[in-house]
Amino acid sequence: MKTYRRAIFFFLFSFMLFMTSCFDLSEEVFSEVTEKNFTATEDDVVSLIASGYTPLRFIMDWQGLFDLQEESADIIVTPTRPNGWDDGGTYKRMHFHTWNNLQWQPRNTWLTSFEAINNINRVLMQVTSNSLPLTEKQIIETESELRALRALWYSILCDTHGNVPIITTYSDEIPEQKTRSEVYKFVIEELLQTIPNLPVNVDQSTYGRITKWAAYHLLARMYLNAEIYKGSNEWNKCISACDTIINSGLFELEDNYSDVFKVNNQNSKEIIFAVPYDEIYATNWSQHMKQLCPDHRYVFNMEAQPWGGSSANPQFINSYSIGDKRFDATWLYGDQLNAKDGSVVMTLINKMPSIYYCEFEEGYRVGKYEIKLGCKGSMSNDVPYFRYADVLLMKAECLLRTDRAEEAAAIVTEVRKRCFDSLQDAMVTGNELMGNTTIQYGTLDIHGNIDDPGNQMPVQYGRFLDELGWEFAAEFRRRTDLIRFGVYQTKNWYNHTPKGDHTILFPIGEPELNTNPNLFQNPGY
């Protein structure tokens, strides 16, 4: 079991150590651990901060961040199936961008984020008030890690809801709402202030925790989206943050793309920050249950029966280049074979007639995260939240946007090399990356043909956006990328038509508005 997973149990144990006392004060007890004679170890510190990390497991949970980021974008769709999947129209609203302020996916992100922020503020109060038996060094390091982790949670809220309260204390005071640009500034300042005190080592002791490199990665990602978040770009600052990670020499691309997503991927040299899962001790991974067909239980000899909802938009599937190994590494398609006798259980086809109804075999399924034989209702694959390929491609995008296209192309080629058999097939040019997307946008009829082409203006740097799609498909980020390239708010895809710029932000939930008079709804809702 990884160090981080042990934190689940250490947290309860440490809480007892810090908070309990002897009921019979007249009795001399030699075996009791008290605050006076207890010195916190590294494991105790890990358990103390665990409550700020564990909510991140909502990413792959039911209607978590994965669904928020992917179902509102152009790759993943959840149509009605023979066994249902209408669920009151929730997936259609995500696809059509017709959500309201009761939509659970954005509310779940809001509530989970503030749950984690509240947990962090509580622990920060304990740490900085000297109420815990921590050394001065432990206090400084723990405070920095918690603030950086809080910045990560605020980066999620900055991206999804924008105008949110910034809460840095643990109290019952009703917080005031801040603008998106103020939230952006807060995240940047917190990272810059805490980075000097974050750990630089990359080993079991820092696995699943915010290190200096994870903080720089988050810094780079914020700078990458600065034009959206605050109205002006920060391309060169993003390059600088990426270079800091690159020059550390601590990370590199895996030779095999699929190795990053295996069940036992905790030793991947490409992962900068991971969210640990476990099929028994951290059972929040349910995306495979939502994405696989019910009969995939025979293909993977599963202990649980999948539900069979989500699949891939054929328009994105058709955009892959011939020979790109990321295709086979990302998608389940064609004949699905019985794990016991090799017989054909079903044949997945690249066809999805309508979000209103598809058969089980219609639409390719996500197979990017290794599904082991005997898989349970939850999986143990740790999720790469930050990985080195993203560092390289963030730098490449900023080079492209600052008129250094050939430098960008060299980096993109480096990332592509592991996924093609020849260097010639892997190579791209700056002019190619500056060109239009290869995805054929437009709404589809029941036969898969373009019914309404919609806005056909070329996408600036669209070919680079395609690279992001092929490299990071099903990694809960597509919505953010589409917004940065102007596609999310302008293009038709599958059965979706754009609904306006206001959809760049999600609405604040009605219950949250009703309980906090300082909150105002985001524009357009």
C-alpha positions as CSV (number, residue, x, y, z in Angstrom):
1,M,0.0,0.0,0.0
2,K,1.3,3.4,-0.9
3,T,2.3,6.0,1.7
4,Y,-0.6,8.2,0.7
5,R,-3.1,5.4,1.0
6,R,-1.9,4.7,4.6
7,A,-2.9,8.3,5.4
8,I,-6.5,7.2,5.5
9,F,-5.8,5.1,8.5
10,F,-3.1,7.4,10.0
11,F,-5.6,10.3,10.0
12,L,-7.9,8.6,12.5
13,F,-5.1,7.3,14.6
14,S,-3.4,10.7,14.8
15,F,-6.6,12.5,15.6
16,M,-6.9,10.3,18.6
17,L,-3.3,11.0,19.6
18,F,-3.8,14.8,19.3
19,M,-7.3,15.1,20.8
20,T,-7.8,12.5,23.5
21,S,-6.7,12.7,27.1
22,C,-6.9,10.5,30.2
23,F,-10.2,10.4,32.0
24,D,-8.7,9.4,35.3
25,L,-6.1,12.2,36.0
26,S,-5.2,10.7,39.4
27,E,-3.9,7.5,37.9
28,E,-0.3,7.4,36.7
29,V,-0.3,5.9,33.3
30,F,3.0,5.1,31.7
31,S,1.7,3.7,28.4
32,E,-0.4,6.7,27.4
33,V,0.7,9.0,24.5
34,T,0.0,12.6,25.5
35,E,0.6,15.9,23.7
36,K,3.5,16.6,26.1
37,N,5.5,13.5,25.4
38,F,4.4,12.9,21.8
39,T,6.6,14.0,18.8
40,A,4.9,13.9,15.4
41,T,6.6,11.8,12.8
42,E,6.4,12.2,9.0
43,D,3.6,9.6,8.9
44,D,1.7,11.6,11.4
45,V,2.0,14.7,9.3
46,V,0.9,12.8,6.2
47,S,-2.2,11.6,8.1
48,L,-2.9,15.1,9.3
49,I,-3.1,16.6,5.8
50,A,-4.9,13.7,4.2
51,S,-8.3,15.3,4.5
52,G,-7.2,17.9,2.0
53,Y,-6.1,15.3,-0.5
54,T,-8.7,12.5,-0.3
55,P,-11.6,14.6,-1.8
56,L,-9.6,14.6,-5.1
57,R,-10.8,11.1,-5.6
58,F,-14.1,12.6,-6.8
59,I,-12.4,13.1,-10.2
60,M,-13.2,9.6,-11.4
61,D,-16.2,9.2,-9.2
62,W,-19.9,9.4,-10.2
63,Q,-20.5,12.7,-12.0
64,G,-17.2,14.1,-10.7
65,L,-14.6,16.2,-12.5
66,F,-14.1,13.7,-15.3
67,D,-17.8,14.0,-16.3
68,L,-17.8,17.8,-15.9
69,Q,-14.8,18.3,-18.1
70,E,-15.4,15.6,-20.7
71,E,-19.2,15.4,-21.2
72,S,-19.4,19.2,-21.8
73,A,-16.7,18.8,-24.5
74,D,-16.4,17.1,-27.9
75,I,-15.0,13.6,-27.1
76,I,-17.1,11.8,-24.6
77,V,-20.9,11.5,-24.9
78,T,-23.5,9.6,-22.8
79,P,-26.5,8.7,-24.9
80,T,-29.6,6.9,-23.8
81,R,-29.0,3.1,-24.0
82,P,-31.3,0.0,-23.9
83,N,-31.0,-0.1,-20.1
84,G,-31.7,3.6,-19.7
85,W,-29.1,6.4,-19.1
86,D,-31.5,9.3,-19.6
87,D,-31.3,10.0,-15.8
88,G,-33.6,13.0,-16.0
89,G,-31.7,14.4,-19.0
90,T,-28.6,15.2,-17.0
91,Y,-26.1,13.9,-19.7
92,K,-28.0,15.6,-22.5
93,R,-27.9,18.9,-20.6
94,M,-24.1,18.5,-20.3
95,H,-23.8,17.8,-24.0
96,F,-26.2,20.5,-25.1
97,H,-24.8,23.1,-22.6
98,T,-28.3,23.7,-21.3
99,W,-27.5,23.0,-17.7
100,N,-29.1,25.1,-14.9
101,N,-28.2,26.0,-11.4
102,L,-29.3,22.6,-10.0
103,Q,-27.1,20.5,-12.4
104,W,-25.2,18.1,-10.2
105,Q,-21.9,17.8,-12.0
106,P,-20.9,21.5,-11.5
107,R,-22.5,21.5,-8.0
108,N,-20.5,18.4,-7.1
109,T,-17.3,20.1,-8.1
110,W,-18.2,23.3,-6.1
111,L,-19.2,21.3,-3.0
112,T,-16.2,18.9,-3.1
113,S,-13.7,21.8,-3.7
114,F,-15.0,23.7,-0.7
115,E,-15.2,20.6,1.4
116,A,-11.5,20.1,0.8
117,I,-10.7,23.8,1.3
118,N,-12.6,23.8,4.6
119,N,-10.6,20.7,5.7
120,I,-7.3,22.4,4.7
121,N,-8.2,25.6,6.6
122,R,-9.1,23.6,9.7
123,V,-5.7,21.8,9.7
124,L,-3.9,25.0,8.9
125,M,-5.5,26.6,11.9
126,Q,-4.2,23.7,14.1
127,V,-0.7,23.8,12.5
128,T,-0.1,27.6,12.7
129,S,-1.6,28.0,16.2
130,N,1.1,25.7,17.6
131,S,-1.6,23.4,19.1
132,L,0.0,20.3,17.6
133,P,3.4,18.8,18.6
134,L,5.2,19.8,15.4
135,T,8.7,21.2,15.0
136,E,9.2,24.6,13.5
137,K,10.5,22.9,10.3
138,Q,7.4,20.7,10.2
139,I,5.1,23.7,10.7
140,I,6.7,25.6,7.8
141,E,6.7,22.6,5.4
142,T,3.2,21.5,6.3
143,E,1.7,25.0,6.0
144,S,3.3,25.4,2.6
145,E,2.0,22.1,1.4
146,L,-1.5,22.8,2.6
147,R,-1.5,26.3,1.0
148,A,-0.3,24.9,-2.3
149,L,-2.9,22.1,-2.1
150,R,-5.6,24.7,-1.4
151,A,-4.3,26.6,-4.5
152,L,-4.9,23.5,-6.5
153,W,-8.5,23.3,-5.4
154,Y,-8.9,27.0,-6.2
155,S,-7.4,26.4,-9.6
156,I,-10.3,23.9,-10.3
157,L,-12.9,26.5,-9.1
158,C,-11.2,29.2,-11.1
159,D,-11.6,27.1,-14.2
160,T,-15.1,25.8,-13.6
161,H,-17.0,28.6,-11.8
162,G,-14.6,31.5,-11.9
163,N,-16.3,33.9,-9.4
164,V,-16.1,32.2,-6.1
165,P,-15.3,33.1,-2.4
166,I,-11.7,32.9,-1.3
167,I,-11.7,31.4,2.1
168,T,-8.4,31.2,4.1
169,T,-9.7,30.8,7.6
170,Y,-11.6,28.2,9.5
171,S,-14.6,30.1,10.8
172,D,-18.4,30.5,10.4
173,E,-18.0,33.9,8.8
174,I,-20.0,34.2,5.6
175,P,-17.5,34.6,2.8
176,E,-17.6,37.2,0.1
177,Q,-17.4,36.4,-3.6
178,K,-14.3,37.3,-5.6
179,T,-13.9,37.8,-9.3
180,R,-12.3,35.2,-11.5
181,S,-9.2,37.4,-12.0
182,E,-8.9,37.7,-8.2
183,V,-9.1,34.0,-7.8
184,Y,-6.4,33.6,-10.5
185,K,-4.2,36.1,-8.7
186,F,-4.7,34.3,-5.4
187,V,-3.6,30.9,-6.8
188,I,-0.5,32.4,-8.4
189,E,0.5,34.3,-5.2
190,E,0.0,31.2,-3.0
191,L,2.1,29.1,-5.3
192,L,4.9,31.6,-5.6
193,Q,5.0,32.0,-1.8
194,T,4.9,28.3,-1.0
195,I,7.2,26.8,-3.7
196,P,10.5,27.6,-1.8
197,N,9.3,25.4,1.1
198,L,7.9,22.5,-0.8
199,P,9.8,19.2,-1.1
200,V,12.0,18.6,-4.1
201,N,12.5,14.9,-3.8
202,V,10.4,12.5,-5.9
203,D,10.0,9.3,-4.0
204,Q,7.5,7.3,-2.0
205,S,7.4,9.9,0.8
206,T,6.1,12.6,-1.6
207,Y,4.0,10.3,-3.9
208,G,0.5,11.7,-4.2
209,R,1.5,14.9,-2.5
210,I,2.2,18.5,-3.8
211,T,5.9,18.8,-4.4
212,K,7.8,21.8,-5.8
213,W,7.4,20.3,-9.3
214,A,3.7,19.8,-8.9
215,A,3.4,23.4,-7.8
216,Y,5.4,24.6,-10.8
217,H,3.2,22.4,-13.1
218,L,0.1,24.1,-11.6
219,L,1.7,27.5,-12.0
220,A,2.4,26.7,-15.7
221,R,-1.2,25.6,-16.2
222,M,-2.6,28.7,-14.7
223,Y,-0.3,30.9,-16.8
224,L,-1.3,28.8,-19.9
225,N,-5.0,29.8,-19.3
226,A,-4.3,33.3,-18.0
227,E,-5.9,34.9,-21.1
228,I,-9.2,33.2,-20.2
229,Y,-8.9,33.6,-16.4
230,K,-7.8,37.2,-16.2
231,G,-8.0,38.7,-19.7
232,S,-4.3,38.8,-20.6
233,N,-1.8,36.1,-21.6
234,E,1.3,34.9,-19.7
235,W,2.9,32.7,-22.4
236,N,6.5,33.5,-21.4
237,K,5.8,32.9,-17.7
238,C,4.3,29.5,-18.6
239,I,7.5,28.6,-20.6
240,S,9.7,29.6,-17.6
241,A,7.7,27.4,-15.2
242,C,7.9,24.5,-17.7
243,D,11.6,25.0,-18.1
244,T,12.1,24.7,-14.3
245,I,10.5,21.3,-14.4
246,I,12.4,20.2,-17.5
247,N,15.7,21.4,-16.2
248,S,15.2,19.4,-13.0
249,G,16.0,16.3,-14.9
250,L,13.6,14.3,-12.6
251,F,11.0,13.4,-15.2
252,E,10.8,11.9,-18.6
253,L,8.4,10.4,-21.1
254,E,7.6,6.8,-20.7
255,D,8.8,4.7,-23.6
256,N,5.4,3.0,-23.7
257,Y,2.5,5.5,-23.6
258,S,0.2,2.9,-21.9
259,D,2.5,2.5,-19.0
260,V,1.4,5.8,-17.6
261,F,-2.1,4.4,-17.1
262,K,-1.5,0.9,-15.8
263,V,-2.9,-0.4,-12.6
264,N,0.5,-0.3,-11.0
265,N,1.7,3.0,-12.3
266,Q,3.0,4.5,-9.1
267,N,6.6,4.2,-10.3
268,S,6.0,6.0,-13.6
269,K,8.9,8.4,-14.4
270,E,6.3,10.6,-16.3
271,I,3.9,11.3,-13.5
272,I,4.5,14.5,-11.6
273,F,1.5,14.4,-9.3
274,A,-1.0,11.5,-9.0
275,V,-4.3,10.9,-7.2
276,P,-4.1,7.5,-5.7
277,Y,-7.0,5.0,-5.9
278,D,-7.5,1.5,-4.5
279,E,-10.2,-1.0,-5.3
280,I,-10.6,-1.8,-1.6
281,Y,-9.3,1.2,0.4
282,A,-10.1,4.1,-1.8
283,T,-13.2,3.0,-3.8
284,N,-14.1,6.1,-5.8
285,W,-13.1,5.0,-9.3
286,S,-16.4,4.3,-11.1
287,Q,-15.8,5.7,-14.5
288,H,-15.1,2.3,-16.0
289,M,-18.5,1.2,-14.8
290,K,-20.1,4.1,-16.6
291,Q,-18.1,3.6,-19.8
292,L,-18.0,-0.2,-20.4
293,C,-20.9,-2.2,-21.8
294,P,-22.7,-4.6,-19.4
295,D,-21.2,-7.6,-21.4
296,H,-17.7,-6.3,-20.9
297,R,-17.9,-8.3,-17.6
298,Y,-17.1,-11.3,-19.8
299,V,-14.3,-9.6,-21.6
300,F,-12.5,-8.6,-18.4
301,N,-13.9,-11.4,-16.2
302,M,-15.2,-8.6,-14.0
303,E,-16.6,-9.1,-10.5
304,A,-19.1,-6.3,-11.2
305,Q,-21.4,-5.6,-14.2
306,P,-20.7,-2.3,-15.9
307,W,-23.6,0.0,-16.7
308,G,-22.7,0.9,-20.3
309,G,-23.3,4.6,-20.8
310,S,-20.4,6.8,-22.2
311,S,-18.6,6.4,-25.5
312,A,-16.6,8.4,-28.0
313,N,-17.9,10.9,-30.5
314,P,-17.2,9.4,-33.9
315,Q,-15.9,12.8,-35.2
316,F,-13.0,12.7,-32.8
317,I,-12.3,9.0,-33.5
318,N,-12.1,9.8,-37.2
319,S,-9.4,12.5,-36.6
320,Y,-6.6,10.1,-35.6
321,S,-3.6,9.7,-38.0
322,I,-3.0,6.2,-39.3
323,G,-0.3,4.5,-37.2
324,D,-0.9,6.6,-34.0
325,K,-0.5,4.0,-31.2
326,R,-2.4,6.3,-28.9
327,F,-5.5,5.2,-30.7
328,D,-5.2,1.6,-29.6
329,A,-4.0,2.7,-26.2
330,T,-7.0,4.9,-25.6
331,W,-10.0,3.2,-27.1
332,L,-11.8,-0.2,-27.0
333,Y,-13.2,-1.0,-30.4
334,G,-14.0,-3.9,-32.8
335,D,-14.5,-7.4,-31.5
336,Q,-14.5,-7.8,-27.8
337,L,-13.4,-11.3,-26.8
338,N,-14.5,-13.4,-23.9
339,A,-11.6,-13.7,-21.4
340,K,-12.2,-17.4,-20.9
341,D,-12.8,-18.9,-24.3
342,G,-11.9,-16.2,-26.8
343,S,-15.3,-16.0,-28.4
344,V,-16.7,-12.7,-29.6
345,V,-18.9,-11.1,-27.0
346,M,-19.8,-8.1,-29.0
347,T,-18.4,-5.8,-31.7
348,L,-18.0,-2.1,-30.9
349,I,-18.6,0.2,-34.0
350,N,-17.8,3.8,-34.6
351,K,-21.4,4.8,-35.0
352,M,-23.7,6.7,-32.6
353,P,-27.0,7.6,-34.3
354,S,-28.3,10.0,-31.6
355,I,-27.8,11.0,-28.0
356,Y,-31.5,10.1,-27.6
357,Y,-30.8,6.4,-28.3
358,C,-27.8,4.2,-29.1
359,E,-27.4,0.4,-28.9
360,F,-24.7,-0.9,-26.5
361,E,-22.3,-1.7,-29.3
362,E,-22.5,1.7,-30.8
363,G,-19.6,3.9,-29.9
364,Y,-16.0,3.2,-29.0
365,R,-15.3,2.9,-25.2
366,V,-12.5,4.3,-23.1
367,G,-9.8,1.7,-22.5
368,K,-7.0,4.1,-21.7
369,Y,-6.7,3.2,-18.0
370,E,-5.7,-0.5,-17.8
371,I,-8.7,-2.7,-16.9
372,K,-7.3,-5.8,-15.2
373,L,-8.9,-9.2,-15.4
374,G,-11.1,-9.7,-12.5
375,C,-11.7,-6.0,-12.1
376,K,-14.1,-4.9,-9.4
377,G,-16.6,-2.1,-9.2
378,S,-13.7,0.3,-8.4
379,M,-10.2,0.4,-9.9
380,S,-6.7,0.8,-8.4
381,N,-5.1,2.8,-11.2
382,D,-3.6,6.0,-9.8
383,V,-4.8,9.0,-11.9
384,P,-2.0,11.1,-13.4
385,Y,-3.1,14.6,-12.5
386,F,0.1,16.2,-13.8
387,R,2.4,14.4,-16.2
388,Y,5.6,15.3,-18.0
389,A,4.0,15.2,-21.5
390,D,1.8,18.1,-20.4
391,V,4.9,20.1,-19.4
392,L,6.4,19.6,-22.8
393,L,3.2,20.4,-24.7
394,M,2.4,23.5,-22.5
395,K,5.8,24.9,-23.5
396,A,5.2,24.0,-27.1
397,E,1.8,25.7,-27.2
398,C,3.3,28.9,-25.7
399,L,6.2,28.8,-28.2
400,L,3.6,28.4,-31.0
401,R,1.6,31.4,-29.7
402,T,4.8,33.6,-29.5
403,D,5.9,33.0,-33.2
404,R,8.4,30.2,-32.5
405,A,6.5,27.5,-34.4
406,E,9.5,25.4,-35.4
407,E,10.7,25.1,-31.8
408,A,7.1,24.1,-30.9
409,A,7.1,21.5,-33.6
410,A,10.3,19.9,-32.4
411,I,8.8,19.4,-29.0
412,V,5.6,18.0,-30.4
413,T,7.6,15.6,-32.5
414,E,9.5,14.5,-29.4
415,V,6.2,13.7,-27.7
416,R,4.8,11.9,-30.8
417,K,7.9,9.7,-31.3
418,R,6.9,7.0,-28.9
419,C,3.6,6.6,-30.6
420,F,4.7,6.1,-34.2
421,D,6.9,3.4,-35.8
422,S,8.9,5.9,-37.9
423,L,10.4,9.3,-37.2
424,Q,8.9,10.5,-40.5
425,D,5.3,9.7,-39.3
426,A,6.0,11.3,-35.9
427,M,7.3,14.5,-37.3
428,V,5.2,17.7,-37.6
429,T,6.1,21.1,-38.8
430,G,5.3,24.5,-37.4
431,N,3.1,25.3,-40.3
432,E,1.1,22.2,-39.7
433,L,0.5,23.1,-36.0
434,M,-0.6,26.6,-37.0
435,G,-3.2,25.1,-39.4
436,N,-6.8,24.3,-38.9
437,T,-8.1,21.3,-36.9
438,T,-8.6,18.0,-38.7
439,I,-11.8,17.3,-36.8
440,Q,-14.8,17.7,-39.0
441,Y,-17.1,19.8,-36.8
442,G,-20.8,20.0,-37.3
443,T,-23.9,18.3,-35.9
444,L,-24.5,14.8,-37.1
445,D,-27.6,13.1,-38.5
446,I,-28.5,9.5,-37.6
447,H,-26.3,8.2,-40.3
448,G,-23.2,10.0,-39.0
449,N,-23.2,12.7,-41.8
450,I,-22.9,16.4,-41.2
451,D,-26.4,17.8,-40.8
452,D,-25.6,21.3,-39.6
453,P,-22.0,22.4,-40.2
454,G,-22.4,25.4,-37.9
455,N,-19.4,27.8,-37.6
456,Q,-16.7,26.7,-40.1
457,M,-14.2,29.4,-39.4
458,P,-10.7,27.8,-39.2
459,V,-9.4,27.2,-35.6
460,Q,-6.2,29.1,-35.0
461,Y,-3.5,26.5,-34.0
462,G,-6.3,23.9,-34.5
463,R,-3.8,21.2,-35.5
464,F,-2.0,21.7,-32.2
465,L,-5.4,21.4,-30.4
466,D,-5.7,18.0,-32.2
467,E,-2.4,17.0,-30.6
468,L,-3.8,17.8,-27.2
469,G,-6.8,15.7,-27.9
470,W,-4.9,12.7,-29.1
471,E,-2.4,12.9,-26.2
472,F,-4.8,13.7,-23.4
473,A,-8.1,12.1,-24.4
474,A,-10.2,11.0,-21.4
475,E,-7.9,12.9,-18.9
476,F,-10.6,15.3,-17.6
477,R,-9.3,18.4,-19.4
478,R,-10.8,18.6,-22.8
479,R,-13.3,21.4,-21.9
480,T,-10.5,23.6,-20.7
481,D,-8.5,23.1,-23.9
482,L,-11.5,23.8,-26.1
483,I,-12.2,27.0,-24.4
484,R,-8.7,28.3,-24.8
485,F,-8.8,27.6,-28.5
486,G,-12.3,29.1,-28.9
487,V,-13.9,25.9,-30.0
488,Y,-16.1,25.2,-27.0
489,Q,-18.2,28.3,-27.4
490,T,-18.4,28.4,-31.3
491,K,-18.5,24.9,-32.8
492,N,-21.1,22.2,-33.4
493,W,-20.3,18.6,-32.7
494,Y,-22.3,15.4,-32.5
495,N,-25.8,16.7,-31.4
496,H,-24.4,19.8,-29.8
497,T,-24.8,23.4,-31.0
498,P,-23.1,26.4,-29.1
499,K,-25.2,28.3,-26.6
500,G,-23.1,31.4,-26.0
501,D,-20.0,32.6,-24.3
502,H,-21.6,32.5,-20.8
503,T,-21.3,28.7,-20.9
504,I,-17.5,29.1,-20.4
505,L,-18.4,29.2,-16.7
506,F,-20.9,26.9,-14.9
507,P,-23.7,28.4,-12.8
508,I,-23.4,28.6,-9.1
509,G,-25.9,26.2,-7.5
510,E,-29.2,27.5,-6.3
511,P,-28.8,26.0,-2.8
512,E,-25.4,27.8,-2.5
513,L,-27.0,31.1,-3.6
514,N,-29.8,30.7,-1.1
515,T,-27.4,30.0,1.8
516,N,-24.9,32.8,1.1
517,P,-26.3,36.3,0.5
518,N,-22.9,37.4,-0.7
519,L,-23.0,35.2,-3.8
520,F,-24.2,36.4,-7.2
521,Q,-25.0,34.2,-10.1
522,N,-22.5,34.0,-13.0
523,P,-23.6,36.1,-16.0
524,G,-26.0,34.4,-18.5
525,Y,-27.8,32.2,-15.9
